[in-house]
Amino acid sequence: MLHIIKTVSALEDAFALYSEQDAALLIEDAVYAANPQHKAFSHVKHATVFALESDIQARGMANRISPSVTVVDYVGFVELTAKHDKSLTWD
């Protein structure tokens, strides 16, 4: 399953249902959690996590993203949704 996470506050709920074969895509304000200095990074540091490049850029986070997080563009977003048979969006 692909968990599309929009807010930092949704991380805890999303990762409560996360399993090893899942992936998480951080979009909108959830990209803040990709920063190792952010308190919510503990939710994402051991998972397969992607973050949307345009949202990272819009928030001035380009130099603050953990190397463990894969940055994707919109084409990568589409590829992730095609790769996973199910997706769930978290607000």
Residue pairs with C-beta under 8 A, 6 or more apart in sequence:
1 19
1 21
1 22
1 23
1 84
1 85
1 86
1 87
1 88
2 22
2 23
2 24
2 25
2 80
2 81
2 83
2 84
2 86
2 87
2 88
3 14
3 15
3 17
3 18
3 22
3 23
3 24
3 25
3 87
3 88
3 90
4 24
4 25
4 27
4 87
4 88
4 89
4 90
5 11
5 14
5 24
5 25
5 26
5 27
5 30
5 33
5 89
5 90
6 27
6 28
6 29
6 30
6 89
6 90
6 91
7 28
7 29
7 30
7 90
7 91
8 29
8 30
8 32
8 33
8 38
8 40
10 30
10 90
10 91
11 30
11 33
11 40
11 43
11 44
11 90
12 43
13 90
14 24
14 88
14 90
15 24
15 43
15 44
15 47
17 88
18 24
18 47
22 47
22 48
22 84
23 47
23 48
23 49
23 50
23 80
23 84
24 44
24 47
24 48
24 49
24 50
25 49
25 50
25 51
25 52
25 72
25 77
25 80
26 33
26 34
26 44
26 49
26 50
26 51
26 52
26 55
26 69
27 51
27 52
27 55
27 77
28 52
28 55
29 55
29 59
30 51
31 51
31 52
31 55
31 56
31 59
31 61
31 65
32 38
32 40
32 59
32 61
33 40
33 41
33 43
33 44
34 41
34 44
34 49
34 51
34 56
34 61
34 64
34 65
34 66
34 69
35 41
35 61
35 64
35 65
35 66
36 45
36 66
37 64
41 66
44 66
44 69
45 66
45 68
49 68
49 69
49 70
50 69
50 70
50 71
50 72
50 76
50 80
51 65
51 69
51 70
51 71
51 72
52 71
52 72
52 73
52 74
52 77
53 71
53 72
53 73
54 73
54 74
56 62
56 65
56 71
65 71
72 79
72 80
81 87
